[in-house]
Amino acid sequence: MSQNDVTHSGSLENISRVGALVRLNASVHLPKDANYELSVYPDDEEQALKFSAVLVNISFGMAGIKFTAFDSETANRLEDLLVKLSSDAVSTKTIEHDKYKRRFAENFREG
């Protein structure tokens, strides 16, 4: 996340088509409603997704970011990332669900 040649590094906690939640160092104090450039580096990719954004909330090192502009390439790559993240989440939930079903069956067998 950068503004006026000052860059703040962090980690992406969540992302959607309209914004993101970013974890920053808790000691970083940034003004709300300020404009920033946000660069997101998805796993295994060298090229960043680049967004113009506004900081809408910051508390305890968590920054709520609203996207204000991004180019068509970023839009396409963001959509691909969201599909991948949602399918990963479904897979993880399915695996967890199956694990608990087996445990339940083992612990509560009839007869």
Buried (B, 14 or more C-beta within 10 A) or exposed (E): BEBEEEEBEBEBEEBEEEBBBBBBEEEEEBEEEEEBEBBBEBEEEEEEBBBEBBBEEBEEEBBBBBBEEBEEEBEEBBEEBEEEBEEEEEEEEEEEEEEEEEEEEEEEEEE
